[in-house]
Amino acid sequence: MRSRMNTRAGAVALIGVTALALATTPALAGKGKPPSGSTTGTGQIFSPNPVVALQDQSLTDQNDADYAALQGAYQIVELTNLDGSGYLRGDWANIVSETGNPAYSPTNTFIYRRNDDRFEQVMAYYWVTETQKYIQSLGFGTGLYAPVNMESQDIRINQWGADNSFSWDKKDMIKLGKGGVDDAEDAEVIIHEYGHAVHDSQVAGFGTSIEAGAIGEGFGDYLAVTVTNVLAPTPDAPCVADWDATSYTTASPHCLRRIDLDIDYAALQGAYEIVELTNLDGSGYLRGDWANIISETGNPAYSPTNTFIYKRNDDRFEQVMAYYWVTQAQLYIQSLGFGTGTYAPVNMESQDLRINQWGADNSYSWDKHDVIRLGKGGVDDAEDADVIVHEYGHAVHDSQVAGFGTSIEAGAIGEAFGDYLAATVTNVVSGSDYEVPCIADWDAVSYTTLTETKPVHCLRRIDTDLTYADRRGRVHYDGQIWSRALWDIRQALGHVKADTVIIQAQFLFAPDTTFAAAADHTIVTADTIVFPDGTMLSDAEVAAVRKAFLDREITVTK
């Protein structure tokens, strides 16, 4: 017997868009009923569940009551592939047994609500059928790939009177349990179990080891998420069984499990470091002179003692990362003399940051709203200091030149400076010399593959041999030309002189600057800048700055 997705006291349901108050007359099971003669019909479901559809984490089961707050979650859908018997039997799903009366309609009209057990029969028929159709849409069983569980799947609803569901490979049967939110009220519970049937159809007896069993559970959760996200996109797709979970979880959002968890596994323990957080405003939140966590996934980090100790499986860890690294980046810039009386301030304000707001693996700095957004997916972006400081680099540029980056080459310079700032700040603050030119080593493990020529994971590098002739018209790629020049300047002058020159020169850049124009401004700055201690660069050092651009085959006139 295949173990079900969970063993607990609770269940789930799915969302909907509209609520239709339709009168229904219970149909009694029995012989002699006329067939419908049609392969399509109409049913009422949750799509995928009330919590998601209504965006309301306060919803609860209330003993299967069809209470007012749920009415907006119902949705009328087309039922396809019926066999014409008037029952919920068809090509890909077969409700063979159930609690209460079997759903029957001579017109294939199956409109019920959750206080009627037949509602769950409709849910099971619809979601199993739609899942099989989705699998076929990928090419399985259509001539391109082999069929995958391409049969009428037997399903029993609430057979055990217990809040547990499972797929039973020996009987080729899915059983959906009862209790809390009944399991067949939640599309993701239904599809999870269908995922086990899929595995069983592909590999007989699959799941005989712990890891194989874990893969089975993982695939069931993934299939539930991907199918519901395709048919009924949700804001928090990785949360599995949001409605079912309301019966046995207290934290919001309610999830049976998540498929995007950042597991805090043993090998990572040596990577954590306790640091001092400075410039806080005393509110107990991560707000301060140079960084302000204004929104986030999960609960905002709060401590009356300003003690913010979390690990990566807690979203608040990312809030601490963002606060610390933006604050340290600004403090480093000030240590060079910016905003302290020697040079003009550079983004010397409390930078707003939003953590994981989009549920997508992408981060960006938005100049119009003066906010940095850090994305989610793979290694979440705010777990990697290089990603955080890179985005802060864009905010730095925007504070120096309004609207900076309106041409391809200006955009490339922006990306390059973000990479360079990330490398120099993390090198200085952490004291680590490990692969300094490699940007976002940790974030990159999710989307790069190690090879003989690329032995470390890097989003990008700032020490490539690209030259101006290698441009592709893509800002991130072309930016590696400019970042190599900056890296060479750092190698020649040391980080303090180099970073002072590089940042000071940027005040002179036009929003649509070219590599050539920006290089000239940087050379002029190198030749004229006076450091806080009253010294200037030597002729040889100025020549090294010029050479860094010439080596990239960037035309210079200064």
PyMOL commands that set and color helices and strands:
alter all, ss='L'
color gray80, all
select helices_A, chain A and resi 50-54+68-73+118-137+187-202+210-231+244-247+266-271+316-335+381-383+385-400+408-430+443-446+468-470+475-493+495-508+515-528+539-550
alter helices_A, ss='H'
color red, helices_A
select strands_A, chain A and resi 41-46+74-79+93-98+109-110+153-157+166-168+173-176+239-240+257-258+291-295+351-355+364-366+371-374+438-439+460-461
alter strands_A, ss='S'
color yellow, strands_A
deselect
rebuild
show_as cartoon
